[in-house]
Amino acid sequence: MSKALFTLFTLAIFSLSCSQKQSAQLEPITSSQDSLTMEEIRGRWKKSLYQTPDSVKAAAEEMLQFAQAKGIRSGIIAGNNMTAVYYSKSGDDKQALEIYDENLTLNQGDLKGEANIYNNMGNCYLRLGDFDLALEAQIKGLKAEEARDNTEGIAISHLNISGVYAHLKNDDKTLESAMKAYDMAQKHSIEPVIMQSAFQIAELRIKQGNDSLGMVYADTVIRSAQRLGSSFGVHKGMSVQAKALAKQGKLPEALAVIREVKSYYLSKDVKNEVLLQSVSEIEFLNMMERYHESEILISKALNLAQQLGEKEQLASLYYTLSMIHQHRNNAIAALEDFKRYHSYKDSLLNSEKVKAIEDMAIKYETEKKEAEIATLSQQAAIQALELKQKNLAILIGLVVFTLVIVIAYFVYRERSLKKERAQTELEQRFLRSQLNPHFIFNALMAIQNFMLKNDGPTAAMYLTKFSKLMREILESSRQEFIPLASEVELITNYLDIHKMRLNDAFAYSIEIDEAVDPETDTIPPMFVQPFVENAIEHGIADKKNGGQIDLRFKKYDEHIAIEITDNGKGLIKKTHSGHNSLASTIIQERMTLFNKSLKTKIQLVLGDIKNDQGEIEGTRVELKVPFSYI
């Protein structure tokens, strides 16, 4: 997050200043005195950027009043830009976007002005979280700069695009765009872009484990910021140096640097940066096992994150706090903080899903209206031809109409298929993300029982396994295929938790055939767990001891066969019990969805295990799922 925010902060000033410089070229100013007055207002506006939002607004209003009184269109555009900056600094980027839309009309096709407006619109969309619109606007700005062959503008556009990709967590694209900006800026000595692109690259290199190269780029940030006289940039470079030092194991030096950076941002009241540096400081303190200091700092950081509405940071901080309590064997506090972590994490996931569905609906309605308008236009054209050319027009009209119907059919068919595929994928993700609520309830009750019995170590161990399982389920639910090793690890953890809950009432074994490579063979996730759940809850749950569950993985042609057996009461008794397992319902729905989209179908065989006398001794499930290679 810090990478893109830094880009936004500095480029907002840099690109908007460029925008106002170009606006003066749109038309001749009637007198040198008018030109001088506008430059003086611009000077006051630039100084106001480092003051209060009200001072920015006052300078913008002064420019607009002067330009409107004189009828100077370029001055009106400049005043609008200043006003848009005021709204952005006040947190109202939607209002700023309306003003930039108005300026696109006033701009009258000037490529330089168009490029700057699109760049600024992209930054607004980025702050609003509309990443697709942000990327679209920045790419339009890049095309405008390329059309006028402006090297400086092209470099700025690449840097803006890298900021969008950073928010999308696409490290490869972020690095690619940042390197384009950096190379171009170095070649043509564009100092602000050198500083910002070097910052992007430094953080990415450190994230990739290349601390030495990251430190080189961090030094470049600091030197460039010093040449520009930017204390903000110097301290951003220092924050990256601190991360590199921590990676190298130099934790006291890293802690000292990050505290110096944080102190600077506190003095400037830049709250979002104070929060980011606090998170880094907490990370360093935990690495040094100074948990008491870390806990105090987390409390302050939580208050600041609440003020800023940073749900992602709140989730991260509560998770860290839960781990600290767990380390101290304070199971009750650890569980409470873990619940808060999940609460914020779930709200983030739900918000993302709702937004994705809303975006899909808006896109569908827009395309539908555009298709209707296109059809009406074509019909009007056909009618005009009929009036002018009678018989020939009728013939041409029939041909055109037929072509339109055919094209419309294929377009509609393709859109329907895309929509169906998207819906299928959405349903798959939803089904993968489901876990029997009774399991979660039972797990939490088990933790509570251990705590009531003052069995802290067992409660902590149970909580560790439970949190690990939750993380594994969340991670696997986002993927179509996962390595078999990951699925086996999830199932093992799941079985261990139930085994602890049921006081070792059963044993289990997992056997993987030599032909199967768990690291490279991948299968659809969360297909095995529901059958293991049935084996426990409906097969051996009533046994006080002596229960046995066995899993075997073998490879057949295009399938991996998974055999699950138990020595419980058998399939017939389970069916007659009248209990409709949520896991069974989910697995049937997922199989139906997968078999719609996959060439190699999923196969399922259920049956009872009987002895020589025909008595039921358990249940056998054989599931054949398609696999692929990493």
Secondary structure, 3 states (H helix, E strand, C coil): CHHHHHHHHHHHHHHHHHHHHHHCCCCCCCCHHHHHHHHHHHHHHHHHCCCCHHHHHHHHHHHHHHHHHHCCHHHHHHHHHHHHHHHHHCCCHHHHHHHHHHHHHHHCCCHHHHHHHHHHHHHHHHHHCCHHHHHHHHHHHHHHHHHCCCHHHHHHHHHHHHHHHHHCCCHHHHHHHHHHHHHHHHHHCCHHHHHHHHHHHHHHHHHCCCHHHHHHHHHHHHHHHHHHCCHHHHHHHHHHHHHHHHHCCCHHHHHHHHHHHHHHHHHHCCHHHHHHHHHHHHHHHHHCCCHHHHHHHHHHHHHHHHHHCCHHHHHHHHHHHHHHHHHCCCHHHHHHHHHHHHHHHHHHHHHHHHHHHHHHHHHHHHHHHHHHHHHHHHHHHHHHHHHHHHHHHHHHHHHHHHHHHHHHHHHHHHHHHHHHHHHHHHHHHHHHCCCCHHHHHHHHHHHHHHHHCCCHHHHHHHHHHHHHHHHHHHHHCCCCCEEHHHHHHHHHHHHHHHHHHCCCCEEEEEEECCCCCCCCEEECCCCCHHHHHHHHHHHHCCCCCCEEEEEEEEEECCEEEEEEEECCCCHHHHHHCCCCCHHHHHHHHHHHHHHHHCCCCCEEEEEEEECCCCCEEEEEEEEEEECEEC
